[in-house]
Amino acid sequence: MPLNWDASELPNLPWDVQSEEERNRTANLAWVCMAVGYRSIRESNWQDFYARYRFYSQLHGNLYDYDAVDIYLRIGFGTNCSEETDAKWFKRQTDQYCSDQRENAERAVESFHEGALQ
């Protein structure tokens, strides 16, 4: 299923979302929505959206460079992503983080052994 997004109703945005830079910045939020497990940014969830975004960035590295104001200004942005409860999303993040760290540890040991054999 393709990732679709809609930015037709962004009442807080003080500039033209059709400018190339802002269009790309806004469009990239579709990927952020997928990463943070929210379908849309609403008045009722924008702080939680931002908190998940920051948590994700701390675990996996910055996806894009957004601050709280960027998220607030894009209230009304929506996608066709799946929405996840906090419990499901946090479990997915910690599982992925632990998996990544196990792989990193394995690579470090392999690299160590390769260096020791030379």
Residue, then its C-alpha position, 0 to 999 in steps of 0.5 A: m500500500p502506498l504511503n499517502w498524505d494530506a496537508s490541505e488543512l494546516p490552519n497554523l501554518p504561516w507560510d505557503v506549504q507549496s514552496e518547494e522547501e516547505r512542501n518537502r519538509t511537510a511531505n517528510l512528515a509522512w515518514v515520521c508519522m509511520a515511525v512514531g505510530y500516528r496517523s495524523i497530527r491533531e490538536s489533541n495529540w501534537q505533544d505526544f506526536y512530538a514526544r514520540y518523535r524525540f524518543y525515536s530520534q534518541l534511539h535511532g538517530n534523527l529522522y528529520d530535524y523538527d522541533a515542537v513548533d514544526i509539529y504544532l504548525r502542522i496540526g491537520f496533517g494526515t496520512n494513511c499510516s497505522e495508528e499504534t497505542d503507546a504500549k504497542w509503539f514503545k514495545r516495538q521501539t525497545d524491541q528494535y533498539c535491542s535487536d540493533q544493539r545485539e547486531n552491533a555487538e555481534r559485528a564488533v566481536e566479528s571485527f575484533h576477531e578479524g583484526a586479531l587474526q591479521 
